[in-house]
């Protein structure tokens, strides 16, 4: 099949059945021949044993960076297959526009601004982090009988005060900070940042490979109880390094070692003098291959049928990401900064080839996974998310609710198709995302009453959060 047709076909139907189409077949003919996605419909069934929970995060992966979400130049066959086997969400959002606040929202099921550590956008010092006394997805599931592990990027605080093993995960293998050079493992504080538990672990191979091996080992174990695995890749977060780029990695490592301040370390890792669309494509495709290896291991273990796999990104894309047709990117609350690819697969209970347009965000997944695992939230720390279990398993309609975001420079709230957004200049905007997902037609002058209503709702929620320091 000609390359252009394969790419176009992947964007149209999520990469399905490409290899079965004859070389002369056009993209349109292939799309017509392949089974199409259909709107989500629950498959009522008797409840069975509690599922394993595999939550996979990409890092700075844009909304349309998967071929099943429209990327014309990136091939992601494993994630596209995951989407075909489950539900692809088109209006799924991260809990914030940067790394650590979203992780706070996923781990706690609450707005990042509920806790002091969640106010950092993102965490960049040892004084900030997730309070070990705060209940988490892991600690609540652990109390309900789950084994828990986190492999990969933590980014919710550094030792000695903060660690996954202090917040409910039985096992941890990965990096504490928000970014690291993929080979040397030097991170944003300028120090080595690969740990097993609370001890340094030396491995100078490409980081995505190292994490994949650990995840394959974990899912392949002979588990005697259900498990939660948070698998947090750093791919495709900068620096822009793919497998085989040791020479470029060594140049970045040298800059980090020569740095006289954390700011200089940050400039080296930001890699503003490197990268390209082609390099970024390699990184996304390596993420896809890594996910494929983990899913293959899950199948070999015999646990595939009763394992919930949730794949998402921690925030919108950055620099080389493909976000079309959304505007904005990481750091801002325009759609491109917070709308993320999200896929859920659970063969035992959820049919494949489905698509859901329901607006959902990170705290919803926390509430959902807790309910699926039979764990109860701590009443002293009420969740801000809504469980999707009734929607996914019993066909219940999701209640009307507001999705809320707050960062220092922006504010946003979504209700149905309507989105209220305040930009960094303090100007309020109103968008109808059902008609204008690119957020170009500002309806604020035409609908002042609705704008005022959504702004008031945002301010009511914000009044219950901690203020930003300074």
C-alpha positions in Angstrom: 0.0 0.0 0.0 1.4 3.4 -0.9 2.7 5.3 2.2 0.3 8.3 1.7 -2.7 6.0 1.6 -1.7 4.1 4.8 -1.2 7.3 6.7 -4.5 8.8 5.5 -6.3 5.6 6.3 -4.8 5.5 9.8 -6.2 9.0 10.4 -9.6 8.1 9.2 -10.2 4.8 10.9 -7.6 4.5 13.6 -5.1 2.4 11.7 -7.5 -0.6 11.4 -7.0 -3.4 8.9 -4.3 -1.6 6.9 -2.3 -4.7 6.2 -5.4 -6.5 4.8 -5.9 -4.0 2.1 -4.4 -4.5 -1.4 -1.6 -2.3 -2.5 -3.7 -0.5 -5.1 -6.6 0.2 -2.7 -7.2 3.9 -2.0 -7.6 5.2 1.5 -11.3 5.9 1.0 -11.9 2.3 -0.2 -9.9 0.9 2.8 -11.9 3.1 5.2 -15.2 1.8 3.7 -14.0 -1.8 4.0 -12.9 -1.6 7.6 -15.4 -2.0 10.5 -16.1 1.5 11.7 -16.2 2.9 15.2 -19.7 3.3 16.6 -21.0 5.5 19.5 -20.4 4.0 22.9 -23.0 1.6 24.3 -22.6 -0.3 27.5 -22.8 -4.0 27.5 -24.7 -5.0 30.6 -23.2 -8.1 32.3 -23.1 -9.8 35.6 -20.3 -8.4 37.7 -17.2 -10.6 38.0 -14.0 -10.5 40.0 -12.3 -7.3 40.4 -10.0 -6.3 37.5 -6.4 -5.5 37.4 -5.8 -1.8 36.6 -3.0 -0.8 34.2 -2.8 3.0 33.9 -0.3 4.2 31.2 0.6 7.8 30.8 2.5 9.4 27.9 4.3 12.6 28.7 3.4 15.8 26.8 1.7 13.7 24.1 -0.6 15.9 22.0 -4.3 15.2 21.4 -3.8 14.2 17.7 -0.3 12.5 18.0 -1.8 9.1 17.5 -2.8 7.9 14.0 -6.2 6.9 15.5 -6.6 10.5 16.5 -5.6 12.0 13.2 -1.8 12.2 13.0 -1.0 12.0 9.2 2.7 11.2 9.8 3.0 9.2 13.0 2.3 5.4 13.0 1.0 4.1 16.3 -0.3 0.6 15.5 -0.3 -0.7 19.1 -2.3 2.2 20.5 -4.6 2.1 17.5 -5.2 -1.6 18.2 -5.9 -0.8 21.8 -8.5 1.8 20.7 -10.1 -0.7 18.3 -10.4 -3.2 21.2 -12.0 -0.7 23.5 -13.3 2.9 23.7 -11.6 6.0 22.3 -12.6 9.2 24.1 -12.7 12.3 21.9 -13.4 14.9 24.7 -11.0 13.7 27.4 -8.9 16.1 29.4 -6.0 16.2 31.7 -6.5 17.6 35.2 -4.1 20.5 34.4 -1.9 21.9 31.7 1.4 20.7 33.1 2.9 17.5 34.4 2.8 17.4 38.2 -0.6 19.1 38.8 -2.2 16.6 36.5 -0.5 13.8 38.4 -1.8 15.2 41.7 -5.4 15.2 40.2 -5.0 11.6 39.0 -3.5 10.3 42.2 -5.9 12.1 44.5 -9.0 12.4 42.4 -9.2 16.1 43.4 -8.3 19.5 41.9 -4.6 20.2 42.1 -5.3 23.3 44.1 -6.7 21.3 47.0 -3.2 20.6 48.2 -0.1 22.8 48.6 2.0 20.5 46.3 -0.5 20.8 43.6 0.0 24.6 43.4 3.4 24.1 41.8 3.2 24.2 38.0 5.2 22.0 37.9 7.1 20.9 41.0 10.7 22.0 40.7 12.2 21.8 44.2 12.6 19.4 47.1 10.4 21.4 49.3 7.3 20.6 47.2 5.4 17.4 47.0 2.4 15.2 47.7 1.6 14.9 51.4 2.2 11.3 52.3 -0.9 11.5 54.6 -3.2 12.4 51.7 -5.1 9.3 50.5 -4.3 8.3 46.9 -5.6 6.0 44.2 -2.9 3.6 45.4 -3.4 3.8 49.1 -7.2 3.4 48.8 -6.9 0.4 46.5 -4.2 -1.1 48.7 -6.5 -0.9 51.6 -9.1 -2.7 49.4 -6.6 -5.6 48.8 -4.7 -4.5 45.7 -1.0 -4.8 45.1 0.3 -1.5 43.9 3.3 -0.4 41.8 4.4 2.8 40.0 7.0 2.5 37.2 8.3 5.6 35.6 7.9 9.3 36.2 6.6 10.3 39.6 7.0 14.1 39.6 5.2 14.6 42.9 8.2 15.4 45.1 11.7 14.2 45.9 13.2 12.2 48.7 13.4 12.2 51.7 9.9 13.5 52.3 8.1 12.4 49.1 8.0 9.1 47.3 5.4 6.7 45.7 6.2 4.3 48.5 5.2 6.9 51.1 1.9 7.4 49.2 0.4 4.0 48.9 2.5 2.2 46.2 4.1 -1.0 47.3 6.8 -0.7 44.7 8.5 2.1 42.8 11.0 2.0 39.9 11.6 5.3 38.1 12.5 8.9 38.3 11.3 11.4 40.9 11.6 14.6 38.8 9.8 15.9 35.8 12.5 15.4 33.2 15.8 13.5 32.7 18.3 12.9 30.0 17.3 9.5 28.6 20.7 7.9 28.9 22.7 9.4 31.8 19.5 9.7 33.9 20.6 13.2 35.0 17.4 15.1 36.0 16.2 18.6 36.6 18.0 19.0 39.9 21.3 18.1 38.1 21.6 14.8 39.9 21.2 11.2 38.9 17.4 10.3 39.0 16.7 6.6 38.5 15.6 4.7 41.6 14.3 1.4 42.8 12.4 2.2 45.9 14.4 4.8 47.7 17.8 3.6 46.4 19.6 4.6 43.2 19.6 2.1 40.4 22.2 2.3 37.7 21.2 1.6 34.1 22.5 3.9 31.4 20.4 2.4 28.5 17.6 4.4 26.8 15.0 5.1 29.5 11.9 4.0 27.6 13.5 0.6 27.1 14.4 0.3 30.8 10.8 1.2 31.9 9.3 -1.2 29.4 11.4 -4.1 30.7 10.3 -3.4 34.2 6.6 -3.2 33.3 6.8 -6.4 31.2 8.3 -8.2 34.3 5.6 -6.8 36.6 2.6 -7.8 34.5 4.1 -11.2 33.9 4.4 -12.1 37.5 2.3 -14.8 39.2 0.1 -12.4 41.1 -2.0 -13.7 43.9 -4.3 -10.7 44.1 -5.5 -7.9 41.8 -3.0 -5.2 41.1 -2.7 -1.5 40.1 0.2 -0.5 37.9 0.8 3.1 37.1 3.2 3.1 34.1 4.4 6.6 33.5 6.6 7.0 30.5 8.7 10.2 30.0 8.3 9.8 26.2 7.9 12.0 24.2 8.9 14.8 26.7 12.1 16.7 25.8 15.0 16.4 25.5 14.4 15.1 22.0 16.3 11.8 22.1 15.4 8.5 20.5 17.0 5.1 20.8 20.5 5.4 19.4 21.0 9.1 20.1 23.7 8.5 22.7 25.9 11.2 21.2 23.3 13.9 21.5 22.5 12.7 25.0 26.2 12.9 25.9 26.2 16.6 24.8 23.2 17.4 27.0 24.8 15.4 29.9 28.0 17.5 29.6 26.0 20.7 29.7 24.2 19.5 32.8 27.4 18.6 34.6 28.9 22.0 33.7 25.9 23.9 34.9 26.3 26.3 37.7 22.6 26.7 38.6 19.4 24.8 38.3 18.3 27.3 35.6 21.3 26.2 33.5 20.3 22.5 34.1 16.8 23.4 32.9 18.0 25.0 29.8 20.1 22.0 28.9 17.2 19.6 29.4 14.7 21.9 27.6 16.8 21.2 24.4 15.6 24.4 22.6 18.5 23.9 20.2 17.4 20.4 19.2 14.6 18.2 18.0 12.5 18.1 14.9 9.2 16.8 13.7 11.0 13.7 12.5 12.7 13.1 15.9 9.5 13.7 17.7 7.8 11.1 15.4 10.5 8.6 16.4 9.8 9.2 20.0 6.1 8.8 19.8 6.5 5.6 17.7 8.9 4.3 20.3 6.3 4.9 23.0 3.8 3.0 20.9 6.2 0.1 20.5 6.8 0.1 24.3 3.1 0.0 25.0 2.8 -2.9 22.5 5.4 -4.9 24.4 3.6 -4.4 27.7 0.3 -5.4 26.2 1.8 -8.5 24.6 3.2 -9.5 28.1 -0.3 -8.9 29.5 -1.8 -11.2 26.9 0.9 -13.9 27.5 0.2 -13.8 31.2 -3.5 -14.7 30.7 -4.7 -11.6 32.5 -5.7 -9.6 29.4 -9.4 -10.2 29.6 -9.9 -8.9 33.1 -7.4 -6.1 33.1 -8.6 -2.5 32.6 -6.1 -0.7 30.5 -6.3 3.1 30.5 -4.0 5.1 28.3 -3.8 8.9 28.4 -1.4 11.8 28.3 -0.5 14.0 31.3 -1.3 17.3 29.4 -1.4 18.6 25.8 1.5 18.5 23.3 4.4 20.8 23.1 6.6 22.2 20.2 6.7 19.3 17.7 3.4 17.8 18.7 0.5 17.5 16.2 -2.6 19.0 17.8 -4.8 19.9 14.9 -7.5 21.2 14.9 -7.0 22.4 18.5 -5.3 25.6 19.4 -2.9 26.1 22.2 -0.4 23.7 23.8 1.1 22.6 27.1 1.0 25.3 29.9 -2.3 27.0 28.7 -5.9 26.0 29.2 -6.9 26.3 25.5 -8.0 22.9 24.2 -4.5 22.0 22.9 -3.1 22.4 26.4 -5.5 20.0 28.2 -7.4 17.8 25.7 -5.5 14.5 25.5 -5.9 11.2 23.7 -7.5 8.7 26.1 -8.3 5.0 25.5 -10.0 2.5 27.8 -10.0 -1.3 27.2 -11.6 -4.0 29.3 -12.4 -7.0 27.2 -14.4 -8.8 30.0 -16.9 -5.9 30.3 -16.5 -3.3 27.5 -17.0 -3.9 23.8 -14.4 -2.7 21.2 -14.5 -0.3 18.2 -16.4 2.3 20.2 -16.0 6.0 20.6 -17.3 8.3 23.3 -17.7 12.0 23.0 -18.5 12.5 26.7 -16.3 15.2 28.3 -14.2 13.6 31.0 -11.0 14.6 32.9 -8.3 13.1 35.1 -10.2 13.1 38.5 -13.0 11.1 36.8 -10.6 8.2 36.1 -9.6 8.2 39.8 -13.2 7.8 40.9 -13.8 5.2 38.2 -10.8 3.0 39.1 -11.7 3.2 42.8 -15.2 2.0 42.1 -14.1 -0.8 39.7 -11.6 -2.0 42.4 -14.2 -1.9 45.2 -12.3 0.8 47.1 -14.1 3.6 48.9 -12.9 7.3 48.8 -11.9 8.8 52.1 -14.9 11.0 53.3 -12.4 13.5 54.7 -11.0 14.1 51.2 -14.0 14.1 48.9 -13.3 13.5 45.2 -13.8 16.1 42.6 -14.2 13.5 39.8 -17.3 11.6 38.8 -17.1 7.8 38.5 -17.7 6.6 34.9 -18.4 3.1 36.0 -22.2 3.4 35.7 -21.8 4.9 32.2 -19.3 2.3 31.1 -20.9 -0.8 32.6 -24.6 -0.1 33.0 -25.4 2.6 30.3 -26.3 5.3 32.8 -26.1 8.9 31.6 -23.4 11.0 33.1 -24.8 13.8 35.3 -24.5 17.3 34.0 -21.4 18.9 35.6 -18.7 21.4 35.1 -15.2 20.5 34.3 -12.9 23.0 36.0 -9.3 24.1 35.5 -7.1 26.7 37.2 -3.5 27.7 36.5 -1.7 30.8 37.4 -2.1 32.4 34.0 -5.5 31.0 32.8 -8.8 29.8 34.0 -11.3 27.5 32.2 -14.6 25.7 32.8 -16.5 23.4 30.5 -20.3 22.8 30.7 -21.6 20.6 27.9 -20.3 22.1 24.7 -19.7 25.5 26.3 -16.3 26.6 27.5 -15.4 29.7 29.5 -11.8 30.7 29.2 -9.8 33.6 30.6 -6.5 34.3 28.9 -3.2 35.6 30.4 -4.3 39.2 29.7 -7.4 38.7 31.9 -9.8 38.8 29.0 -12.8 36.4 29.2 -13.9 34.3 26.2 -16.8 32.0 25.5 -16.6 29.2 23.0 -19.1 26.6 21.6 -16.8 23.6 21.4 -19.5 21.6 19.6 -19.2 24.0 16.6 -15.7 25.4 17.2 -13.2 23.1 18.9 -10.4 25.3 17.6 -11.7 28.2 19.8 -11.6 30.9 17.2 -15.2 32.2 17.4 -15.5 34.1 20.6 -19.2 34.3 21.6 -18.6 36.3 24.7 -20.1 39.5 23.3 -23.2 37.6 22.0 -23.9 35.6 25.1 -23.1 37.8 28.1 -25.5 36.1 30.5 -24.1 32.6 29.8 -20.6 34.0 30.1 -21.5 35.5 33.5 -23.1 32.2 34.6 -20.0 30.1 33.7 -17.6 32.7 35.2 -19.6 32.6 38.5 -19.5 28.8 38.6 -15.7 28.9 38.1 -15.3 31.4 40.9 -17.4 29.3 43.3 -15.2 26.3 42.8 -12.0 28.4 42.9 -13.1 29.9 46.2 -12.7 26.5 47.8 -9.1 26.0 46.7 -5.8 27.1 48.2 -4.5 30.4 47.0 -1.3 30.5 45.0 1.7 31.6 47.2 3.0 35.1 46.5 
